[in-house]
């Protein structure tokens, strides 16, 4: 299995939408070995019963980010800012799996390749086009992109508190 990012190079937090707004908690993904482990870690971090709308936001080494949407009993929906960069480590492989992405042998000249469910935030206020545009903006770090998304979805204060 490819190497994992070091703990200091990884930020993972989950946010649950409640009637009072969004609430967040850091998520420990250290022991995630299969894609289902990601959802289990989110439920444990937030103390959920499984019916809530929850977003897992992950940023790795200023190289890529992922957002996974969990809601009710539906299959998780995932978006990766760069599937090829994510393919470089074990955790990224789990996100690629959730997003249904099969990445061919890594090629450095391909540039940024967003992948997964581009519509996962559409009903919350970030269209597929906007998500793609934010992900591919040159010179912008993944953490900054996540901050913009959090601002648009009204959980920026919770993200700032955790990051």
N, C-alpha and C positions, 0 to 999 in steps of 0.2 A: 504494500500500500504506500502511496506517496507520503511524504512527510507532512506533518501538521504545522500550522503556524504557531509560533511561540505565543504564550498567554498574553504577553505585552503587545503583540501585534494583532490581537483579535479583540473586537468589541462585539458583544452580543447582548441584546436587550429585547424583551417582549413587552407589548403594550396591549391592554385590554380596554375595549370601549364599554363604559358603564353609563348609566343615566346621568351621572355627574360629570362626565368627560372621560378622559383617558387616564389610566394608571399604568405605571411601568415598573419593571424590575429587571435587574441584570440576570442573564441566563448563562449557566455553566454548561458549555458544550464539550468539555474535555473528554468525557466518556462516550460521546456519540459515536457509535460504530455503524448503525444502519439509519436510514432516513426516518423511521418511526421514533428513534431516540430523540430526534429534534423536537417533535411534538410533545413527547413525554417530559423533556426538560422545560419546555414552555409551561406546561400545566403545573409542574412542580414549583417553578419559580413564582408563578402568579396565584397558585392555589385555586385552580379553576375546576369547574364541574363539566366543562366540555361544550357548553352551548353558546358561549360568548364569542364575539368577533375579536380575534386576537391577531396581532401582527408581530412576527419575529423579524428583527432588523439586525443584520450582521455586517460588519465591516472588517476586512482583512488586509493588513499591511499596506494601507493606502493604495491597494491595487484593484480591489473589486468589492462589491457589496451584494447582499441578497436580501430579499424581503419574501417572507412566507406568510400566507394568509390562512388562518385556521378559523373555521366557522361551522357550528353545528356538527353533524356527522359527515359532512362533505369531505372529499379528498382535499388535502392541502394544495394550495395554489402557490407557485413559486416564480420569482423573477430574479435573474442574475444580471448584474451590470456588464459582466464579461465572462462568458462561459469558458473561454480558453484560458484566461488567467486563473479561474477557479479550479480548472482541471489540474493545476500544479500541486494541489495538496489534498489530503484525505477528506477534510471537512468540505472542501469545494466539490469533491466528487459526490458527497451526499446531497448537496444542493443541486448539482447537475441532475442527479437521479430524480429528485423531487420535481424538477422542472421538465423532466422527460427529455433531457438533452444527452445525446451521445456525441462526445467531442472526439474528432479524429486526432491522430498524433499531433501534438502541439507544434504549431508553426509560428515563429515570432513575427512574421511580416503580415499577419492577418489583421492587425489592429483590434480595436474594441469590438466585441461581438455579444451584444445583449441577447438574452435567451429566456425562454419560459413564457409565462402568462403575462402579456403586456397589459391586459385589462384588469388585473387583480385589484387595482385601486380606483378604477373608473367610477364606481358608484359612490366613492368617498371623496371625489373631487380632483383626482389626478388622472387625466386621460392617458390612453396608451401612447399617443403622440408626445405628450408632455413627459411621460416617464422615459421614453426613448431619447428625447432631446436632452433631458437632464443627465441621463446616463452617458451620453456620448459627447458631452461638452468638453472640449479639449482643455487640459490644464486644471480641471476641477477635481479635487480629491473626493473619493467615495464618502468620507465623513461629511463633507460639505453638501454633497447631493442628498444624503440622508437627512441632514438638517433642513434643507429646503422642502423635502417631502413632508417631514414632521411638521413644519410650519404650516403647510397647506392643509394638513389633516388635523391640525390643532393639538398635537402632542409634543410640540417643540420644547416646552418647559420641562416635561418629564424626560425627554431625551437629554437635554442639557444637564439636568440633575444627575443623571446616571453616567454620562460620558465624561 
